Amino acid sequence: MSRILITSALPYINGVKHLGNLAGSMLPADVYARAMRLLGHDVLYICATDEHGTPAELAAQGAGVEVADYCDQMHEAQKSAGEDFGLSYDYFGRSSAPSNHALTQDFAAKLEAAGLIEERVSQQIYSNADQRYLPDRYVEGTCPNCDFEGARGDQCDSCGKLLDPIDLIDPYSAVSGSKDVEVRETRHLYLRQSVMADDLRKWVEGHKSDWPPLATSIALKWLDEGLRDRAITRDLKWGIPVLRDGFEGKVFYVWFDAPIAYIAATQDWATETGGDWASWWRTDAGADDVQYVQFMGKDNVAFHTLSFPTTIIGTNNQGGDQYKLVDNLKAFNWVTWYGGKFSTSQNRGVFMDQAISIAPSDYWRWHLMANAPEGSDAAFTWEEFQSSVNSDLANVLGNFVNRITKYTVGKFDGVVPSTGEAGEHEAWITQELAERLPALIGHYEAREFRKAAEQTRAIWAAGNEYLTRSAPWTHYKTDVDQAAIGVRTGLNLVALFGIIAQPLIPDAAAKILDAIGVPEENRSWDFGDVADLLDALPHGLAVTPPELLFTKIEDEQVAQWTEQFGGETA
């Protein structure tokens, strides 16, 4: 048994998250956590809402409430959305919690003692109309490199060049649209990432064999371009105060405190449950044997491979508390929405609360993981969503469970039959499972979610092929015992199919296993001898056809959703 610490990138507080956010961090982290628990590992899955920064202030302003009240409301909304999708967090915390205030300030003090924080005077855009300094992404203008008129202050989406807001031509506020902006000098604290560049490069290159190429390539690109020092404070009211003379009215930058909230949320978990947070996070307190796995979209990779590790390594170099670095970083590309990105700020795409109102969570979980954006961006379409639900879930799995359980009720009094001997067809399915079950486990252990879903479906399909070969309904007319072995094996396949479905479609899996009478303690992934799996259910055990597992999505629904949410044919 291993100890596995799992974190997924913190969902930002400005509204319920869209399906792209779900597919790129929270859902795969949950699927992985569920699979590892089923394999008997000690798992701790931590997440939290990311609550600081200008977007939170602006969202609260737009809602007409105080920012703290807005964050309270949105934390509950996001927690509820996670529950609706079956996200099995061990703790879902908040970056605004007192624990994160204290820990962030402690990290800053230790980094300053290590010489890794430096006070500098910088130039920043101030909007007179908005009466605030504008973060880089809230300044827009013409790109000095390619003349694109909609460039942001941090990067031009047209040519991809990294920018400084003061370099923009004709800058204006993205908040109000006002051009009444000026460059002002302001003092900030900078994290001296550049002095850690060699250490960071060595660390990243040491993970080339066990991180996805997407993660290492992004980190190395930033290093190759020359790692810049990064300001870790902002001129804002909402956030974690900077405890430094002359910095009254300033707070830490959200991207400094948000990753630290992984640790702080674990502290809050420990307070609530009596657990030992340090044994998960500090190598000087027993975390040497912990495997730490992070999940995130590609836009978060640089912060998790460079900025947060600078914080951890720099603090560890001071002695005292020794915090754990990530072992495995699983980065995802984007789920795209009809030629563009899902977007919270532009209300583009389908959001978690909307999705759950039109289809069960299992439908979304299956489709998003079967089409996980691992090797490249993955385009979402209503037609493909319909196809994966109807074909994979309703036809391959649902139809198998339905016909064998109903046939048992109709011909074998609703109990697992005891007669009949295994023959060539049972030998065939045994061989199939002997090859496919280890492969399935291997895909989960390697965090290969598309392959895990593909292998799961292949096992379900093999079950359908077995029923075609064994044909118990044909043999029943002439040889009841021969039909009985087909039914008994089929029922054991139902149980197995429910057991392997648990990480991906937990609600349907529970219905299947309840109907087939599999107790909770027998639902783990201790597969053992495959032949034993096909005769594991007690003879005479009563089984009940489960309620309808999956309802097919009709063309009329696709047309309705396309009109409601947009899409290629809208």
Protein Blocks (a to p, Z undefined) as FASTA:
>chain_A
ZZdddddddddfebcadfklmmmmmmmmmmmmmmmmmnopacdddddddfedjklmmmmm
mnopafklmmmmmmmmmmmmmmmnopacfbdcdfkbmklmmmmmmmmmmmmmnopaccdd
ddddddfklopacdfklpgcddfklopakbcfkbcfknopacdfklpghiadfklopabb
cddddddddddfklmmmmmmmmmmmmmmmgcfklmmmmmmmmmnopadddfbdcdfbdcd
dddehigoiacdfklmmmmmmmmmmmmmmmmnopafklmmmmknopmmpccdddddfklm
mmmmmmmmmmmmmmmmngpjdddddfbdcddddddeehiacdfklopajdfklmmmmocf
klmmmmmmmmccfkbccdddfklmmmmmmmmmmmmmmmmmmmmmmmmmmmnoopacfedc
ddfklmmmmmmmmmmmmmmmmmmmnopaklmmmmmmmmmmmmmmmmmmnommlmmmmomm
lmmmmmmmmmmmmmmmmmmmmmmmmmlmmmmmmmnopafklmcccekjmklmmmmbcghi
acdddddfbdcddfklmmmmmmmnopjkZZ
